[in-house]
Amino acid sequence: MANKKVIIIGAGMTGLCAGSYLQMNGYDTEIFELDNGEKHSADIVVSAADGFDTIYNMRENDRAKYKEEKQKIADRVIQELEKKIGNIKDKVEVIDVATPATFNRYTNNWRGSYEGWLPGPGALMVTIKKELPGLNNLYMIGQWVEPGGGLPNTIRSGRYVAQIICKKDNKEFEVKK
């Protein structure tokens, strides 16, 4: 019998994790990620979530100073990468500095949170369904469906969906080394 094929949309940490666990359990996986087909590049994400009130007020009241501050951050990151990696400055194609004010603006997350959400006392043990009614074999995974968010829950989310798929197929979930 041929292995069941699982298509994963999004090659982020959760998609890669789910694909890896599914392959360990005998599934053929294919991961799709947005790609312009011309060349491959790497993203570097640097997080420094500090001083929401200061940066938010700066963005609201002094846009020039806010842009200047973002440029200082970008320059500092490039400078540090030059020291550690070397020969990188001229290869940078795009720089986008997202601050807590950016996250607040685009997602309306409380105080610019980028790590998911914090459930209230009544929701600590609540699980969010990974499947949507009427969409067979489509699973939602990632930090937004796991209370607390962040990298550990993102990885755990990929593992959970692999376990769900194995259970549906009456396969014992295994982790191979």
For each residue, the residues with C-beta under 8 A, 3 or more apart:
1:
2:
3: 26 27 28
4: 27 28 169
5: 27 28 29 30
6: 19 22 27 28 29 30 165
7: 29 30 31 32
8: 11 15 18 19 29 30 31 32
9: 15 31 32
10: 14 15 31 32 33
11: 8 15 16 31 32 33
12: 15 16 142 154
13: 16 17 151 154 155 158
14: 10 17 18 141 142 143 154 155 157 158
15: 8 9 10 11 12 18 19 31 33 141 158
16: 11 12 13 19 20 31 158
17: 13 14 20 21 154 155 157 158 159
18: 8 14 15 21 22 141 157 158 159 161 162
19: 6 8 15 16 22 23 29 31 158
20: 16 17 23 24 158
21: 17 18 24 25 158 159 162 163 173 175
22: 6 18 19 25 27 29 162 165
23: 19 20 26 27 28 29
24: 20 21 174 175 176
25: 21 22 162 166 171 173 174
26: 3 23 171
27: 3 4 5 6 22 23 165
28: 3 4 5 6 23
29: 5 6 7 8 19 22 23
30: 5 6 7 8
31: 7 8 9 10 11 15 16 19
32: 7 8 9 10 11
33: 10 11 15
34:
35: 40
36: 39
37:
38:
39: 36
40: 35
41: 93
42:
43:
44: 77 81
45:
46: 77
47: 114
48: 73
49: 52 100 112 113 114
50:
51: 54 55 100
52: 49 55 56 100 101 104 111 112
53: 56 57
54: 51 57 58
55: 51 52 58 59 66 69 99 100 101 112
56: 52 53 59 60 100 101 104 112
57: 53 54 60 61
58: 54 55 61 62 65 66 69 101
59: 55 56 63 66 99 101 105
60: 56 57 101
61: 57 58
62: 58 65 66
63: 59 66 67
64: 67 68
65: 58 62 68 69
66: 55 58 59 62 63 69 70 101
67: 63 64 70 71
68: 64 65 71 72
69: 55 58 65 66 72 73
70: 66 67 73 74 97 99
71: 67 68 74 75 97
72: 68 69 75 76
73: 48 69 70 76 77 97
74: 70 71 77 78 95 97
75: 71 72 78 79
76: 72 73 79 80
77: 44 46 73 74 80 81
78: 74 75 81 82 88 89 92 95
79: 75 76 82 83
80: 76 77 83 84
81: 44 77 78 84 85 88 89
82: 78 79 85 86 87 88 89
83: 79 80 86
84: 80 81
85: 81 82 88
86: 82 83
87: 82 90 91
88: 78 81 82 85 91 92
89: 78 81 82 92
90: 87
91: 87 88
92: 78 88 89 95
93: 41
94:
95: 74 78 92
96:
97: 70 71 73 74 102
98: 102 103 114
99: 55 59 70 102 103 112
100: 49 51 52 55 56 103 104 111 112 113 114
101: 52 55 56 58 59 60 66 104 105 112
102: 97 98 99 105 106 112
103: 98 99 100 106 107 109 112 113 114
104: 52 56 100 101 107 108 109 110 111 112
105: 59 101 102 108
106: 102 103
107: 103 104
108: 104 105
109: 103 104 112 113 114 117
110: 104 113
111: 52 100 104
112: 49 52 55 56 99 100 101 102 103 104 109
113: 49 100 103 109 110 116 117 118
114: 47 49 98 100 103 109
115: 143 148 149 150
116: 113 143 144 146 147 148 149 150 153
117: 109 113 144 147 148 149
118: 113 147 148
119: 122 123 124 126 147 148
120: 123 124
121: 124
122: 119 126
123: 119 120 126 147
124: 119 120 121 147
125:
126: 119 122 123 147
127:
128: 140 145 146 147
129: 132
130: 139 140 141 145 160 161 164
131: 135 138 139 140
132: 129 135 138 140
133:
134:
135: 131 132 138
136:
137:
138: 131 132 135
139: 130 131 161 164 165
140: 128 130 131 132 144 145
141: 14 15 18 130 145 157 158 160 161
142: 12 14 145 146 154 157
143: 14 115 116 146 149 150 153 154 157
144: 116 117 140 149
145: 128 130 140 141 142 157
146: 116 128 142 143 149 153 154 156 157
147: 116 117 118 119 123 124 126 128 153
148: 115 116 117 118 119 153
149: 115 116 117 143 144 146 153 154
150: 115 116 143 153 154
151: 13 154 155
152: 155 156
153: 116 143 146 147 148 149 150 156 157
154: 12 13 14 17 142 143 146 149 150 151 157 158
155: 13 14 17 151 152 158 159
156: 146 152 153 159 160
157: 14 17 18 141 142 143 145 146 153 154 160 161
158: 13 14 15 16 17 18 19 20 21 141 154 155 161 162
159: 17 18 21 155 156 162 163
160: 130 141 156 157 163 164
161: 18 130 139 141 157 158 164 165
162: 18 21 22 25 158 159 165 166 173
163: 21 159 160 166 167 173
164: 130 139 160 161 167 168
165: 6 22 27 139 161 162 168 169
166: 25 162 163 169 171 172 173
167: 163 164 170 171 173
168: 164 165
169: 4 165 166
170: 167
171: 25 26 166 167
172: 166
173: 21 25 162 163 166 167
174: 24 25
175: 21 24
176: 24
177:
